[in-house]
Amino acid sequence: MRVTHIITRLVIGGAQENTLATIRGLRLKPDVEIKLIAGPTIGPEGSLEAEARNIFSDQPANFTIFPELVRPVHPLKDFIALSKLEKLLREQKPDIVHTHSGKAGILGRLAAKRAGTPTIVIHHIHGPSFGNFQGAFANLVFTAAEKYAAKVTDHFFCSASAMTQLYLAAGIGQPEMFTRIFSGFDLQPFLNAKNDPALRLKLGLAENHFVIGKIGRLFQLKGHADLITAFAKILPNVPHARLLLVGDGALRSDLESQVRRLGLNGKVIFSGLVPPSEVARYVGIMDCLAHLSYREALSRALPQALAAGKPVVAYDFDGANEVCLDNQSGFIVPTGDTAAAAQKLLQLAHDPALRQRLGQAGASFVKDNFSIEKMVNDQYTIYQKLAAERGRARDLSL
């Protein structure tokens, strides 16, 4: 079974880590040959290109970067990328094309159709490309593009059922075309995460500090500004609280300005870029995680924190409530309600027993649902099912 994955860029992020973990796992299947196509990694988020090259170190020709496959809409580059994708897919003759992210998802699926081979096309929805987080015109364009690409799509993988509901409500696909597959990760480092005194000292955190963590790119719609606002609300009642922001991105200077404006200097710590292999160490020193994002199917940070036994406070966005089970492993609050978020953080700060109960329940849920092995096997099972159905359909047409 020949499978080609296509993704827009290999920055440090959940969709990208998911894709590389999937590829690494599928390469262990004896009947699967994997190839990867990506655009250039541009941006302050950090790069996973080196990891991808390491995965394909024994078959470097199976990893291709197209400079024209860029994230912003660019008619000339998009046309060139589409043409190059079509040409390469004609040469590769994959049995399955598995696309990820917005731009690669559209161009990759159209290229697979244009390549003319009897290819099965799967699109992996890691987060919505349309929704109330953007303007009406952008919504119209992206919804239309997704509807068009859906005509050449055989199946969708969704990291949260919320994505299935969103796409069906927009008239994209049929219910039987969608399968929820949680985004698995290496659980062991998080299950074993400990409070590391050396790391706390490095970050300027004292033993008695109540650490609220946030993991994610400093980028629009990730909710960092809301979290800083909520954090400021709890400080009068929890003066020993500290906010740890793990990650970097384009909004760092804006967020640092907000911290200064609110008089939070020394109380909000920016870690900067942290390699994925080090994230568990940072989770280990947190007392809870707050994820006030406005958009993403299901943030990897939520199950990572829960695996380490850390309760979560999250906005009710997309699939957050599918892993942050309200009053069971954390708290879900209305999106945009910083006062409600502050109240839940205050509750966690004052109740260690509650933190322990919620964290333990979350760790148990994540262990059952978020292993890499389960994620890879779930995708592989659908690959086999679709291939068998395609084979039967081909036999009936003869």
C-alpha positions as CSV (number, residue, x, y, z in Angstrom):
1,M,0.0,0.0,0.0
2,R,1.6,3.3,-1.2
3,V,0.6,6.3,0.9
4,T,1.6,9.9,0.3
5,H,1.0,12.5,3.0
6,I,0.8,16.2,2.1
7,I,1.0,19.0,4.7
8,T,1.5,22.8,4.2
9,R,4.4,23.3,6.6
10,L,6.3,21.5,9.3
11,V,6.3,24.1,12.1
12,I,6.2,23.0,15.7
13,G,2.5,22.4,16.2
14,G,-0.1,19.7,17.0
15,A,-1.1,18.9,13.4
16,Q,2.5,18.6,12.4
17,E,3.5,16.4,15.3
18,N,0.5,14.3,14.7
19,T,1.5,13.9,11.0
20,L,5.0,12.9,11.8
21,A,4.0,10.5,14.5
22,T,1.5,8.9,12.1
23,I,4.2,8.5,9.4
24,R,6.7,7.1,11.8
25,G,4.1,4.5,13.0
26,L,2.9,3.6,9.5
27,R,6.4,3.0,8.3
28,L,6.6,0.1,10.7
29,K,3.7,-1.6,8.9
30,P,5.2,-4.2,6.5
31,D,2.7,-3.5,3.7
32,V,2.9,0.3,3.8
33,E,5.3,2.6,1.8
34,I,5.1,6.2,3.0
35,K,6.1,9.4,1.3
36,L,5.7,13.0,2.6
37,I,5.4,16.3,0.7
38,A,5.5,19.6,2.6
39,G,5.8,23.3,2.0
40,P,8.7,25.4,3.4
41,T,8.8,26.0,7.1
42,I,8.4,29.7,7.6
43,G,7.7,31.5,10.8
44,P,8.8,31.9,14.4
45,E,7.1,28.8,15.7
46,G,10.1,26.5,15.2
47,S,10.7,23.7,12.7
48,L,10.1,20.0,12.6
49,E,11.9,19.6,9.2
50,A,14.9,18.0,10.8
51,E,12.7,15.4,12.5
52,A,11.1,14.6,9.2
53,R,14.4,14.2,7.5
54,N,15.5,11.9,10.3
55,I,12.4,9.7,9.8
56,F,13.3,9.4,6.1
57,S,17.0,9.1,6.6
58,D,17.0,5.6,5.0
59,Q,14.8,6.9,2.1
60,P,15.5,10.6,1.6
61,A,13.8,10.7,-1.8
62,N,10.5,10.0,-0.1
63,F,10.5,13.4,1.6
64,T,9.9,16.3,-0.7
65,I,9.6,20.1,0.0
66,F,7.9,22.3,-2.5
67,P,8.9,26.0,-1.9
68,E,5.7,27.1,-3.6
69,L,3.4,25.3,-1.1
70,V,2.9,28.3,1.2
71,R,0.3,29.0,3.8
72,P,-1.0,32.4,2.6
73,V,-3.2,32.6,-0.5
74,H,-0.8,33.3,-3.4
75,P,-2.4,32.7,-6.9
76,L,0.9,32.2,-8.8
77,K,2.6,30.0,-6.2
78,D,-0.7,28.1,-5.6
79,F,-0.9,27.3,-9.3
80,I,2.7,26.2,-9.4
81,A,2.3,24.1,-6.3
82,L,-0.8,22.4,-7.7
83,S,1.0,21.6,-11.0
84,K,4.0,20.2,-9.2
85,L,1.9,18.2,-6.8
86,E,0.0,16.7,-9.7
87,K,3.2,15.8,-11.6
88,L,4.8,14.1,-8.5
89,L,1.6,12.2,-7.7
90,R,1.5,10.9,-11.3
91,E,5.0,9.6,-10.7
92,Q,4.4,8.2,-7.3
93,K,1.1,6.5,-8.2
94,P,0.0,6.3,-4.5
95,D,-2.9,4.1,-3.5
96,I,-3.8,6.7,-0.8
97,V,-3.3,10.5,-0.7
98,H,-3.7,11.7,2.9
99,T,-3.7,15.5,3.2
100,H,-3.3,17.8,6.3
101,S,-4.0,21.5,6.9
102,G,-5.9,24.1,4.9
103,K,-3.8,24.9,1.9
104,A,-2.2,21.5,1.4
105,G,-5.7,20.0,2.0
106,I,-7.2,21.8,-0.9
107,L,-4.3,21.7,-3.4
108,G,-3.3,18.1,-2.4
109,R,-6.8,16.7,-3.0
110,L,-7.3,18.5,-6.3
111,A,-3.9,17.4,-7.5
112,A,-4.7,13.8,-6.6
113,K,-7.9,14.0,-8.7
114,R,-6.0,15.6,-11.6
115,A,-3.3,13.0,-11.5
116,G,-5.9,10.6,-12.8
117,T,-4.9,7.5,-10.8
118,P,-7.5,5.5,-8.9
119,T,-6.3,7.0,-5.7
120,I,-8.2,7.1,-2.4
121,V,-8.2,10.6,-1.0
122,I,-8.3,11.3,2.7
123,H,-8.3,14.7,4.3
124,H,-7.3,15.1,8.0
125,I,-9.1,18.0,9.7
126,H,-6.8,19.1,12.5
127,G,-8.7,22.4,12.9
128,P,-11.4,24.3,11.0
129,S,-10.5,26.4,8.0
130,F,-13.8,28.3,8.4
131,G,-15.9,29.5,11.3
132,N,-17.0,32.5,13.3
133,F,-13.3,33.3,14.1
134,Q,-12.9,35.2,10.8
135,G,-14.8,37.6,8.6
136,A,-17.7,36.8,6.3
137,F,-15.8,37.0,3.1
138,A,-13.0,34.7,4.2
139,N,-15.6,32.3,5.5
140,L,-17.3,32.3,2.2
141,V,-14.1,31.6,0.3
142,F,-12.8,28.9,2.6
143,T,-16.2,27.2,2.8
144,A,-16.6,27.1,-0.9
145,A,-13.1,25.7,-1.4
146,E,-13.8,23.0,1.2
147,K,-17.0,22.1,-0.5
148,Y,-15.3,21.9,-3.9
149,A,-12.4,19.7,-2.5
150,A,-14.9,17.5,-0.7
151,K,-16.2,16.3,-4.1
152,V,-12.9,14.5,-4.6
153,T,-12.5,13.3,-1.0
154,D,-13.3,9.7,-0.1
155,H,-13.0,10.1,3.7
156,F,-12.2,12.6,6.5
157,F,-10.3,12.0,9.6
158,C,-11.2,14.5,12.4
159,S,-9.3,15.0,15.7
160,A,-12.6,15.9,17.3
161,S,-16.2,15.1,16.6
162,A,-16.9,18.9,16.7
163,M,-15.2,19.0,13.3
164,T,-17.6,16.5,11.9
165,Q,-20.5,18.5,13.1
166,L,-19.1,21.7,11.7
167,Y,-18.4,20.3,8.2
168,L,-21.8,18.5,8.0
169,A,-23.6,21.7,9.1
170,A,-21.8,23.5,6.2
171,G,-23.0,20.9,3.7
172,I,-19.6,19.2,3.4
173,G,-19.6,15.4,3.1
174,Q,-21.9,12.8,4.5
175,P,-21.9,11.4,8.1
176,E,-20.4,8.0,7.0
177,M,-17.4,9.8,5.5
178,F,-16.1,11.0,8.9
179,T,-14.0,9.2,11.5
180,R,-12.9,10.7,14.7
181,I,-9.3,9.8,15.6
182,F,-7.8,11.4,18.6
183,S,-4.3,12.9,18.0
184,G,-2.0,10.5,19.8
185,F,1.3,11.3,21.4
186,D,4.1,9.7,23.4
187,L,2.3,9.3,26.7
188,Q,5.1,8.1,28.9
189,P,7.0,11.4,29.4
190,F,3.8,13.0,30.5
191,L,2.7,10.2,32.7
192,N,6.1,10.3,34.4
193,A,6.3,14.1,34.5
194,K,7.6,15.4,37.9
195,N,7.9,18.8,39.5
196,D,11.5,19.7,38.5
197,P,13.1,22.1,41.0
198,A,16.0,22.9,38.6
199,L,13.6,23.9,35.9
200,R,11.5,26.0,38.3
201,L,14.7,27.8,39.5
202,K,15.7,28.4,35.9
203,L,12.3,30.1,35.2
204,G,12.3,32.1,38.4
205,L,9.6,30.0,40.1
206,A,9.6,29.5,43.8
207,E,8.5,26.3,45.5
208,N,5.2,27.9,46.8
209,H,4.2,29.4,43.5
210,F,0.9,28.2,42.0
211,V,1.8,27.7,38.4
212,I,-0.9,28.1,35.7
213,G,0.5,26.8,32.4
214,K,-0.4,27.4,28.8
215,I,1.2,25.6,25.8
216,G,0.8,27.0,22.3
217,R,2.1,29.3,19.6
218,L,1.8,32.9,20.5
219,F,-0.6,33.5,17.6
220,Q,-4.0,34.9,16.9
221,L,-7.0,33.0,18.3
222,K,-4.9,31.0,20.7
223,G,-6.3,33.0,23.6
224,H,-3.1,34.2,25.3
225,A,-4.5,37.8,25.8
226,D,-7.6,36.4,27.4
227,L,-5.6,34.2,29.7
228,I,-3.4,37.1,30.8
229,T,-6.6,39.1,31.6
230,A,-8.0,36.2,33.6
231,F,-4.7,35.8,35.4
232,A,-4.7,39.4,36.4
233,K,-8.2,38.9,38.0
234,I,-7.1,36.2,40.4
235,L,-3.8,37.7,41.6
236,P,-5.4,39.8,44.4
237,N,-6.7,36.5,45.9
238,V,-3.7,34.3,44.9
239,P,-0.7,36.6,45.0
240,H,1.6,33.6,44.8
241,A,0.2,32.6,41.4
242,R,2.4,32.7,38.3
243,L,1.5,32.3,34.6
244,L,3.9,30.2,32.4
245,L,3.5,30.6,28.7
246,V,5.2,27.8,26.8
247,G,5.9,28.6,23.1
248,D,6.7,31.5,20.9
249,G,5.3,33.4,18.0
250,A,4.3,36.6,16.2
251,L,2.3,38.0,19.1
252,R,5.0,37.9,21.7
253,S,5.8,41.6,21.7
254,D,2.1,42.5,21.9
255,L,1.6,40.1,24.9
256,E,4.6,41.4,26.7
257,S,3.2,44.9,26.3
258,Q,-0.1,43.7,27.8
259,V,1.8,42.2,30.7
260,R,3.6,45.5,31.4
261,R,0.3,47.5,31.0
262,L,-1.4,45.3,33.6
263,G,1.6,45.5,36.0
264,L,2.3,41.8,35.8
265,N,6.1,42.0,35.3
266,G,7.8,39.1,37.0
267,K,4.5,37.2,37.3
268,V,4.1,36.1,33.7
269,I,7.0,33.9,32.3
270,F,7.6,33.5,28.6
271,S,9.6,30.3,28.1
272,G,10.2,30.9,24.4
273,L,10.4,28.0,22.0
274,V,10.5,24.6,23.7
275,P,11.3,21.5,21.7
276,P,8.4,18.9,21.7
277,S,10.7,16.5,23.6
278,E,11.0,19.0,26.5
279,V,7.3,19.9,26.8
280,A,6.6,17.2,29.4
281,R,9.2,18.8,31.7
282,Y,7.4,22.1,31.6
283,V,4.0,20.4,32.2
284,G,5.5,18.7,35.3
285,I,6.0,22.0,37.1
286,M,2.5,23.3,36.4
287,D,-0.4,23.0,38.9
288,C,-3.0,23.3,36.2
289,L,-3.3,24.2,32.5
290,A,-5.5,27.0,31.1
291,H,-6.3,26.8,27.4
292,L,-8.5,29.7,26.3
293,S,-8.2,29.2,22.6
294,Y,-10.9,30.4,20.1
295,R,-10.1,27.9,17.4
296,E,-8.6,24.4,16.9
297,A,-10.2,21.1,16.6
298,L,-8.7,19.7,19.8
299,S,-5.5,21.1,21.2
300,R,-2.8,18.5,22.0
301,A,-2.0,20.6,25.1
302,L,-5.2,19.4,26.8
303,P,-4.5,15.7,26.8
304,Q,-0.8,16.3,27.5
305,A,-1.6,18.2,30.7
306,L,-4.2,15.6,31.7
307,A,-1.8,12.8,31.1
308,A,0.5,14.4,33.7
309,G,-2.5,14.6,36.1
310,K,-2.9,18.4,35.7
311,P,-6.5,19.6,35.6
312,V,-7.5,21.9,32.7
313,V,-9.6,25.1,32.3
314,A,-10.6,25.6,28.7
315,Y,-12.9,27.7,26.6
316,D,-15.8,25.8,25.1
317,F,-14.3,25.8,21.6
318,D,-14.5,23.1,19.0
319,G,-13.6,19.7,20.6
320,A,-12.3,20.9,23.9
321,N,-15.2,19.3,25.8
322,E,-14.4,15.9,24.3
323,V,-11.3,15.6,26.4
324,C,-11.7,18.2,29.1
325,L,-14.8,16.6,30.6
326,D,-16.5,19.4,32.6
327,N,-16.3,18.8,36.4
328,Q,-14.6,15.4,35.7
329,S,-11.1,16.3,34.4
330,G,-11.4,20.1,34.4
331,F,-13.7,22.9,33.7
332,I,-15.2,24.2,30.4
333,V,-16.2,27.9,30.4
334,P,-18.0,30.0,27.8
335,T,-15.6,31.2,25.1
336,G,-14.6,34.8,25.8
337,D,-15.7,34.8,29.4
338,T,-12.5,35.7,31.2
339,A,-14.3,36.2,34.5
340,A,-15.6,32.6,34.4
341,A,-12.1,31.4,33.6
342,A,-10.7,33.3,36.5
343,Q,-13.3,31.9,38.9
344,K,-12.4,28.3,37.9
345,L,-8.6,29.0,38.2
346,L,-9.3,30.5,41.6
347,Q,-11.2,27.4,42.6
348,L,-8.3,25.2,41.6
349,A,-5.8,27.4,43.3
350,H,-7.6,27.0,46.6
351,D,-8.4,23.3,46.5
352,P,-5.5,20.9,46.1
353,A,-7.8,17.9,46.6
354,L,-9.9,19.0,43.7
355,R,-6.9,19.4,41.5
356,Q,-5.8,15.8,42.4
357,R,-9.2,14.3,41.7
358,L,-9.7,16.0,38.3
359,G,-6.1,15.3,37.3
360,Q,-6.3,11.6,38.1
361,A,-9.6,11.2,36.1
362,G,-8.0,13.0,33.2
363,A,-4.9,10.8,33.2
364,S,-7.0,7.7,33.1
365,F,-9.0,9.0,30.2
366,V,-6.0,10.0,28.2
367,K,-4.2,6.7,28.8
368,D,-7.2,4.9,27.2
369,N,-7.6,7.1,24.2
370,F,-4.4,9.0,23.2
371,S,-1.6,6.6,22.6
372,I,0.3,6.8,19.3
373,E,-0.3,3.1,18.7
374,K,-4.0,3.5,18.9
375,M,-4.0,6.6,16.6
376,V,-1.8,4.8,14.0
377,N,-3.8,1.6,14.1
378,D,-7.1,3.4,13.8
379,Q,-5.9,5.2,10.7
380,Y,-4.4,2.0,9.2
381,T,-7.7,0.2,9.8
382,I,-9.5,2.8,7.8
383,Y,-6.9,2.7,5.1
384,Q,-7.5,-1.1,4.7
385,K,-11.2,-0.7,4.8
386,L,-11.3,1.9,2.1
387,A,-8.8,0.0,0.0
388,A,-10.9,-3.2,0.3
389,E,-14.1,-1.2,-0.7
390,R,-12.3,0.3,-3.7
391,G,-11.1,-3.1,-4.7
392,R,-14.6,-4.6,-4.5
393,A,-16.0,-1.7,-6.5
394,R,-13.4,-2.2,-9.2
395,D,-14.1,-5.9,-9.4
396,L,-17.9,-5.2,-9.8
397,S,-17.2,-2.8,-12.7
398,L,-15.2,-5.3,-14.7
